[in-house]
Amino acid sequence: QLTGARRHFLNTIIIGFTVDGLAPVVPEELRHQHGLLVGAGSTCFVADENNNRELVSLSLMNEHEITRAELASDARLRARIVAASEQFPAVLTAPLRKALEVNDPGVFVVNCMDRDPQAPLHGCVVFIGDASHAVSPFGGSGANMAIMDGVELAEALSRIDMAAAADDTTLR
């Protein structure tokens, strides 16, 4: 945990569940790997946990953080999650929908967070990816953010007038 770093809710929640016996119906491309299906306003993540077990999660926008207890007691929220899941193959999301219906204790909730960027420690060090952002370990979020951060850094550096910057000690 970074000293003084403020965390910010990103208006996104992840609801997930580990399913036994789903592996035979998971597309071959996802077996022994993981994959992300992107829909309208939500995503479905599937990861092979071996031993015929799959992790299935659904992420969607939400106005506030939620707890597991709130998920269990809020029928409207569960209905929104089920509705969002309907745009993905039922073979992947049906077990999660069933788990929500029966309030299975194995369903988990992740509130997606970010934090204030880490200040450079020494001179011209720039932190990118999961070194700069608080991210979920699912789906390569840190690596994806590193690529996006790298693109933004390259664009910022390309705008520097190198002739004028040569005399500017703040860039050193």
C-alpha positions as CSV (number, residue, x, y, z in Angstrom):
1,Q,0.0,0.0,0.0
2,L,1.4,3.4,-1.0
3,T,1.6,6.0,1.7
4,G,-0.9,8.7,1.2
5,A,-2.3,7.1,-2.0
6,R,-6.1,7.8,-2.4
7,R,-8.2,5.1,-3.9
8,H,-11.1,5.9,-6.3
9,F,-14.0,3.7,-7.2
10,L,-14.1,3.3,-11.0
11,N,-17.9,2.7,-11.2
12,T,-17.3,-0.9,-12.2
13,I,-18.1,-4.1,-10.3
14,I,-17.1,-7.7,-11.1
15,I,-19.3,-10.5,-10.0
16,G,-17.8,-14.0,-10.3
17,F,-18.2,-17.6,-9.5
18,T,-16.1,-20.8,-10.0
19,V,-18.0,-23.5,-11.8
20,D,-17.3,-27.3,-11.9
21,G,-17.9,-29.3,-15.1
22,L,-18.0,-26.3,-17.4
23,A,-14.7,-27.1,-19.2
24,P,-16.1,-29.5,-21.8
25,V,-18.4,-26.7,-23.2
26,V,-15.8,-23.9,-23.1
27,P,-14.5,-23.0,-26.6
28,E,-11.2,-24.8,-27.4
29,E,-9.5,-21.4,-27.6
30,L,-10.2,-20.7,-24.0
31,R,-9.3,-24.1,-22.5
32,H,-6.2,-24.1,-20.3
33,Q,-6.1,-20.3,-20.8
34,H,-8.5,-17.4,-20.3
35,G,-10.5,-15.1,-22.4
36,L,-12.6,-12.0,-22.4
37,L,-15.9,-11.4,-24.3
38,V,-16.8,-7.8,-24.7
39,G,-20.4,-6.8,-24.8
40,A,-22.5,-3.6,-24.6
41,G,-21.6,-2.1,-21.3
42,S,-20.2,-5.3,-19.7
43,T,-17.6,-8.0,-20.2
44,C,-17.5,-11.7,-19.5
45,F,-14.2,-13.2,-18.4
46,V,-13.6,-17.0,-18.4
47,A,-10.5,-18.6,-17.0
48,D,-9.6,-22.3,-16.8
49,E,-8.7,-23.2,-13.3
50,N,-7.8,-26.8,-14.2
51,N,-9.4,-30.0,-12.8
52,N,-12.5,-29.3,-14.8
53,R,-13.2,-26.0,-13.0
54,E,-13.7,-22.6,-14.7
55,L,-13.9,-19.1,-13.3
56,V,-16.6,-17.1,-14.9
57,S,-17.0,-13.4,-14.1
58,L,-19.1,-10.6,-15.4
59,S,-18.1,-6.9,-15.1
60,L,-20.5,-4.0,-15.5
61,M,-20.9,-0.4,-14.6
62,N,-22.4,0.5,-11.2
63,E,-22.8,3.9,-9.5
64,H,-21.4,2.8,-6.1
65,E,-19.3,0.1,-4.5
66,I,-21.2,-3.0,-3.3
67,T,-20.6,-5.7,-0.7
68,R,-21.4,-9.4,-0.9
69,A,-24.3,-8.8,1.5
70,E,-25.7,-6.0,-0.7
71,L,-25.6,-8.3,-3.7
72,A,-27.5,-11.0,-1.7
73,S,-30.2,-8.6,-0.6
74,D,-30.6,-6.4,-3.7
75,A,-32.9,-8.1,-6.2
76,R,-32.8,-5.2,-8.6
77,L,-29.0,-5.4,-8.8
78,R,-29.1,-9.1,-9.3
79,A,-31.7,-8.6,-12.1
80,R,-29.3,-6.0,-13.8
81,I,-26.5,-8.5,-13.6
82,V,-28.6,-11.3,-15.1
83,A,-29.8,-8.9,-17.9
84,A,-26.2,-7.9,-18.7
85,S,-25.2,-11.6,-18.8
86,E,-27.8,-12.4,-21.4
87,Q,-25.7,-10.9,-24.3
88,F,-23.1,-13.6,-23.8
89,P,-23.3,-17.4,-24.6
90,A,-25.6,-19.0,-22.1
91,V,-23.3,-21.9,-21.7
92,L,-20.8,-19.6,-20.1
93,T,-23.1,-17.4,-18.0
94,A,-26.0,-19.7,-17.0
95,P,-24.0,-21.1,-14.0
96,L,-23.4,-17.6,-12.7
97,R,-27.1,-16.6,-13.2
98,K,-28.1,-19.8,-11.3
99,A,-25.7,-19.0,-8.5
100,L,-27.2,-15.5,-8.2
101,E,-30.7,-16.9,-8.1
102,V,-30.0,-19.3,-5.2
103,N,-27.6,-16.7,-3.5
104,D,-24.7,-19.2,-3.6
105,P,-22.0,-18.2,-1.1
106,G,-19.3,-18.9,-3.7
107,V,-20.3,-15.8,-5.7
108,F,-17.7,-13.1,-5.2
109,V,-17.8,-9.3,-5.6
110,V,-14.9,-7.1,-6.7
111,N,-15.2,-3.3,-6.7
112,C,-12.8,-1.9,-9.4
113,M,-10.5,0.7,-7.9
114,D,-7.8,3.1,-9.0
115,R,-5.4,5.2,-6.9
116,D,-3.6,8.5,-7.3
117,P,-0.5,7.9,-9.5
118,Q,2.7,7.2,-7.8
119,A,5.1,10.2,-7.8
120,P,8.5,9.7,-9.4
121,L,11.0,8.5,-6.8
122,H,14.2,9.6,-8.4
123,G,14.6,12.0,-11.2
124,C,12.9,11.1,-14.5
125,V,11.3,7.8,-13.5
126,V,7.8,7.2,-14.9
127,F,5.5,4.5,-13.5
128,I,3.1,2.8,-15.9
129,G,0.7,-0.1,-15.8
130,D,0.1,-1.8,-12.5
131,A,3.0,0.0,-11.0
132,S,0.9,3.2,-11.3
133,H,-2.7,1.9,-11.1
134,A,-4.4,-0.3,-8.6
135,V,-5.9,-3.0,-10.9
136,S,-7.6,-6.3,-10.7
137,P,-5.3,-9.3,-11.4
138,F,-7.9,-10.7,-13.8
139,G,-7.6,-10.4,-17.6
140,G,-4.1,-8.8,-17.8
141,S,-5.4,-5.4,-16.6
142,G,-1.9,-4.2,-15.5
143,A,-0.3,-5.2,-18.8
144,N,-3.2,-3.6,-20.8
145,M,-2.8,-0.4,-18.7
146,A,0.9,-0.4,-19.3
147,I,0.4,-0.4,-23.1
148,M,-2.2,2.4,-22.9
149,D,0.1,4.4,-20.5
150,G,3.1,3.8,-22.9
151,V,1.1,5.1,-25.8
152,E,0.1,8.2,-23.8
153,L,3.8,8.7,-22.7
154,A,5.0,8.4,-26.3
155,E,2.4,11.0,-27.4
156,A,3.5,13.4,-24.6
157,L,7.1,12.9,-25.4
158,S,6.5,13.5,-29.1
159,R,5.1,16.9,-28.3
160,I,8.2,18.1,-26.6
161,D,10.2,20.7,-28.6
162,M,13.6,19.1,-28.2
163,A,15.5,22.2,-29.2
164,A,13.7,24.3,-26.5
165,A,13.9,21.4,-24.0
166,A,17.7,21.2,-24.3
167,D,18.1,24.2,-22.1
168,D,15.3,23.2,-19.7
169,T,16.7,21.5,-16.6
170,T,13.3,20.3,-15.5
171,L,13.4,17.6,-18.1
172,R,16.6,16.1,-16.8
